[in-house]
Amino acid sequence: MITLTTEQASESWEVESLYDLCFAPGREGLSSYRLREGVLPVAELSVLARDEAGILAAAIRYWPVLVGTEPALLLGPIAVHPTRQGEGIGGKLMRQSLATASEMHWKRVLLVGDAPYYKRFGFTRLEGVEMPPPTNPERVLGRALQAGAWDGLRGKVCRYA
């Protein structure tokens, strides 16, 4: 049985270890990490999945950013331990965290990822939303948490200051 809980500050090292295991070396050099520097993740949306023994199976974080002058959430990273992949844990994290973000009255979420995977969670390619380089524009995806939240919104994604 998997239990979802909000990440506590004391668990950060464990989450970072999971990210190191799941992602290529140098992950911190990606453009999305530049948007996270000096900014705390949204605590209520940093969710962990643990098994019945308390072992970390997956984690997700969200970060506040600006698209032009409008606030948005930057989803990521999300990671599932390699021994737990294919069990639906990542989907469970996505669904719960997106529902919580909506309840918190966030209007929109974006991420950099594979459209075929994320479209099942309602994400589509964003036109005119520019992540810092070098980011492939085909991989910039968004989901409206409120109807029309992405309509006409264009601009550069910047750190939330």
C-alpha positions as a Markdown table, in Angstrom:
| # | Residue | x | y | z |
|---|---|---|---|---|
| 1 | Met | 0.0 | 0.0 | 0.0 |
| 2 | Ile | 1.3 | 3.4 | -0.9 |
| 3 | Thr | 0.8 | 6.4 | 1.3 |
| 4 | Leu | 1.0 | 10.0 | 0.1 |
| 5 | Thr | 2.3 | 12.7 | 2.4 |
| 6 | Thr | 3.6 | 16.3 | 2.1 |
| 7 | Glu | 7.4 | 16.5 | 2.0 |
| 8 | Gln | 9.0 | 17.8 | 5.2 |
| 9 | Ala | 12.2 | 19.7 | 5.2 |
| 10 | Ser | 14.0 | 16.9 | 7.0 |
| 11 | Glu | 13.2 | 14.6 | 4.0 |
| 12 | Ser | 14.8 | 16.8 | 1.4 |
| 13 | Trp | 18.0 | 14.8 | 1.3 |
| 14 | Glu | 16.1 | 11.6 | 0.6 |
| 15 | Val | 14.2 | 13.2 | -2.2 |
| 16 | Glu | 17.4 | 14.6 | -3.8 |
| 17 | Ser | 18.9 | 11.1 | -3.6 |
| 18 | Leu | 15.9 | 9.7 | -5.5 |
| 19 | Tyr | 16.2 | 12.4 | -8.1 |
| 20 | Asp | 20.0 | 11.6 | -8.4 |
| 21 | Leu | 19.1 | 7.9 | -9.0 |
| 22 | Cys | 16.4 | 8.6 | -11.5 |
| 23 | Phe | 17.9 | 11.4 | -13.6 |
| 24 | Ala | 21.1 | 11.8 | -15.5 |
| 25 | Pro | 24.2 | 13.4 | -13.9 |
| 26 | Gly | 24.1 | 17.2 | -14.4 |
| 27 | Arg | 20.4 | 17.4 | -14.0 |
| 28 | Glu | 20.8 | 20.7 | -12.1 |
| 29 | Gly | 22.2 | 22.3 | -15.3 |
| 30 | Leu | 18.8 | 22.1 | -17.1 |
| 31 | Ser | 17.0 | 25.3 | -17.7 |
| 32 | Ser | 14.2 | 24.5 | -15.4 |
| 33 | Tyr | 16.6 | 24.3 | -12.5 |
| 34 | Arg | 17.6 | 27.9 | -13.1 |
| 35 | Leu | 14.0 | 28.9 | -12.5 |
| 36 | Arg | 14.1 | 27.1 | -9.1 |
| 37 | Glu | 17.4 | 28.7 | -7.8 |
| 38 | Gly | 16.7 | 30.6 | -4.6 |
| 39 | Val | 13.0 | 29.8 | -4.7 |
| 40 | Leu | 11.3 | 27.3 | -2.3 |
| 41 | Pro | 9.0 | 24.7 | -3.8 |
| 42 | Val | 5.3 | 25.1 | -3.0 |
| 43 | Ala | 5.3 | 23.1 | 0.3 |
| 44 | Glu | 1.7 | 21.8 | 0.0 |
| 45 | Leu | 2.4 | 20.4 | -3.5 |
| 46 | Ser | 5.7 | 18.7 | -2.7 |
| 47 | Val | 4.3 | 15.2 | -2.2 |
| 48 | Leu | 6.0 | 11.9 | -1.4 |
| 49 | Ala | 4.8 | 8.4 | -1.9 |
| 50 | Arg | 6.0 | 5.8 | 0.6 |
| 51 | Asp | 5.4 | 2.1 | 0.8 |
| 52 | Glu | 4.2 | 0.2 | 4.0 |
| 53 | Ala | 7.8 | 0.0 | 5.2 |
| 54 | Gly | 8.2 | 3.8 | 4.9 |
| 55 | Ile | 10.6 | 3.5 | 1.9 |
| 56 | Leu | 10.4 | 6.4 | -0.5 |
| 57 | Ala | 8.9 | 5.2 | -3.8 |
| 58 | Ala | 8.3 | 8.5 | -5.6 |
| 59 | Ala | 8.3 | 12.3 | -5.2 |
| 60 | Ile | 6.9 | 15.3 | -7.0 |
| 61 | Arg | 7.6 | 19.0 | -6.5 |
| 62 | Tyr | 6.1 | 22.2 | -7.9 |
| 63 | Trp | 7.7 | 25.7 | -8.1 |
| 64 | Pro | 6.1 | 29.1 | -8.5 |
| 65 | Val | 7.1 | 30.9 | -11.8 |
| 66 | Leu | 5.9 | 33.7 | -13.9 |
| 67 | Val | 4.8 | 33.5 | -17.5 |
| 68 | Gly | 5.2 | 37.0 | -18.6 |
| 69 | Thr | 3.6 | 38.7 | -15.6 |
| 70 | Glu | 1.2 | 35.9 | -14.7 |
| 71 | Pro | 1.8 | 33.3 | -12.0 |
| 72 | Ala | 2.0 | 29.6 | -12.8 |
| 73 | Leu | 3.3 | 26.4 | -11.3 |
| 74 | Leu | 6.3 | 24.7 | -12.8 |
| 75 | Leu | 5.9 | 20.9 | -12.2 |
| 76 | Gly | 8.9 | 18.9 | -11.6 |
| 77 | Pro | 10.8 | 17.0 | -11.0 |
| 78 | Ile | 8.6 | 13.9 | -10.6 |
| 79 | Ala | 10.4 | 10.7 | -10.0 |
| 80 | Val | 9.5 | 7.1 | -9.3 |
| 81 | His | 12.1 | 4.7 | -7.9 |
| 82 | Pro | 13.2 | 2.3 | -10.7 |
| 83 | Thr | 12.0 | -0.7 | -8.7 |
| 84 | Arg | 8.5 | 0.8 | -8.4 |
| 85 | Gln | 7.9 | 2.1 | -11.9 |
| 86 | Gly | 4.9 | 0.7 | -13.8 |
| 87 | Glu | 2.8 | 0.5 | -10.6 |
| 88 | Gly | 0.8 | 3.7 | -11.2 |
| 89 | Ile | 2.5 | 5.6 | -8.4 |
| 90 | Gly | 3.6 | 8.5 | -10.6 |
| 91 | Gly | 0.0 | 8.9 | -11.9 |
| 92 | Lys | -1.3 | 8.9 | -8.4 |
| 93 | Leu | 1.1 | 11.7 | -7.4 |
| 94 | Met | 0.2 | 13.7 | -10.5 |
| 95 | Arg | -3.6 | 13.4 | -10.0 |
| 96 | Gln | -3.5 | 14.2 | -6.2 |
| 97 | Ser | -1.1 | 17.1 | -6.6 |
| 98 | Leu | -2.9 | 18.7 | -9.5 |
| 99 | Ala | -6.2 | 18.4 | -7.6 |
| 100 | Thr | -4.6 | 20.1 | -4.6 |
| 101 | Ala | -3.1 | 22.9 | -6.8 |
| 102 | Ser | -6.6 | 23.5 | -8.2 |
| 103 | Glu | -8.1 | 23.6 | -4.7 |
| 104 | Met | -5.3 | 26.1 | -3.8 |
| 105 | His | -6.7 | 28.3 | -6.6 |
| 106 | Trp | -3.6 | 28.0 | -8.9 |
| 107 | Lys | -4.8 | 28.7 | -12.4 |
| 108 | Arg | -2.1 | 26.9 | -14.6 |
| 109 | Val | 0.7 | 24.4 | -14.5 |
| 110 | Leu | 3.6 | 24.0 | -17.0 |
| 111 | Leu | 6.4 | 21.5 | -17.3 |
| 112 | Val | 9.1 | 20.3 | -19.7 |
| 113 | Gly | 8.4 | 16.8 | -20.7 |
| 114 | Asp | 7.2 | 14.2 | -23.2 |
| 115 | Ala | 3.7 | 15.0 | -24.6 |
| 116 | Pro | 2.7 | 11.4 | -25.1 |
| 117 | Tyr | 3.1 | 10.7 | -21.4 |
| 118 | Tyr | 1.7 | 13.9 | -19.9 |
| 119 | Lys | -1.3 | 14.2 | -22.2 |
| 120 | Arg | -3.1 | 11.6 | -20.1 |
| 121 | Phe | -3.0 | 14.2 | -17.3 |
| 122 | Gly | -4.5 | 17.0 | -19.5 |
| 123 | Phe | -1.2 | 18.6 | -20.6 |
| 124 | Thr | -0.8 | 20.0 | -24.2 |
| 125 | Arg | 1.9 | 21.8 | -26.0 |
| 126 | Leu | 2.1 | 25.5 | -25.1 |
| 127 | Glu | 2.5 | 28.0 | -28.0 |
| 128 | Gly | 4.4 | 31.1 | -27.3 |
| 129 | Val | 5.5 | 30.2 | -23.8 |
| 130 | Glu | 9.3 | 30.4 | -23.7 |
| 131 | Met | 11.4 | 28.4 | -21.2 |
| 132 | Pro | 15.0 | 29.6 | -20.8 |
| 133 | Pro | 17.3 | 28.1 | -23.4 |
| 134 | Pro | 18.2 | 25.5 | -24.2 |
| 135 | Thr | 14.7 | 24.0 | -24.0 |
| 136 | Asn | 13.0 | 22.3 | -26.9 |
| 137 | Pro | 9.8 | 24.3 | -27.4 |
| 138 | Glu | 8.0 | 21.0 | -28.4 |
| 139 | Arg | 8.5 | 19.8 | -24.8 |
| 140 | Val | 6.9 | 22.9 | -23.1 |
| 141 | Leu | 3.5 | 21.6 | -22.0 |
| 142 | Gly | 0.7 | 23.2 | -19.9 |
| 143 | Arg | -2.5 | 22.4 | -18.3 |
| 144 | Ala | -5.2 | 24.9 | -17.2 |
| 145 | Leu | -6.5 | 24.3 | -13.7 |
| 146 | Gln | -9.2 | 27.0 | -14.3 |
| 147 | Ala | -11.0 | 27.2 | -17.7 |
| 148 | Gly | -9.2 | 29.4 | -20.1 |
| 149 | Ala | -6.1 | 30.0 | -17.9 |
| 150 | Trp | -3.7 | 29.5 | -20.8 |
| 151 | Asp | -5.9 | 31.3 | -23.4 |
| 152 | Gly | -3.7 | 34.0 | -25.1 |
| 153 | Leu | -1.0 | 33.8 | -22.5 |
| 154 | Arg | 2.4 | 34.2 | -24.1 |
| 155 | Gly | 5.8 | 35.2 | -22.8 |
| 156 | Lys | 9.0 | 34.1 | -21.2 |
| 157 | Val | 9.0 | 31.9 | -18.1 |
| 158 | Cys | 10.9 | 33.7 | -15.3 |
| 159 | Arg | 11.7 | 33.0 | -11.7 |
| 160 | Tyr | 9.1 | 34.0 | -9.2 |
| 161 | Ala | 10.7 | 36.8 | -7.3 |
